[in-house]
């Protein structure tokens, strides 16, 4: 049985799959974009500038140095690159995500148009000497 590229059932299945994919994965970015557009870019810039103007990248993210720093670590494995049974090594590609609360990066949301969460680029608030690769 030969595969027909213009087979009616194949076209309908492909169209249905694409529609469902767009509905499931296309809606979330649109919702996030709506939130970002509701806040003026100048307010976000002012908040970032105020937060990082006297920020010390090397200092621990707590005001009381006796206090522990809790770090949530996530690893999202994306692809198996190589599995070598002889040397018993596994190579995978993935994304390492870390999340913590920095007590030095606090602000009053009322002073910044109600902004309660801000994302910062790692280069701006992390010291590269403390970066690592797995």
Secondary structure, DSSP 8 states (H G I E B T S, - for coil): ----TT-HHHHHHHHHHHHHHHHHHHHHHHHHHHHHHHS-HHHHHHHHHHHHTT--SSS-S-SSTTS----EEEEEEEEEEEEETTTTEEEEEEEEEEE---TTS---GGGGTT-------HHHHS-GGG----
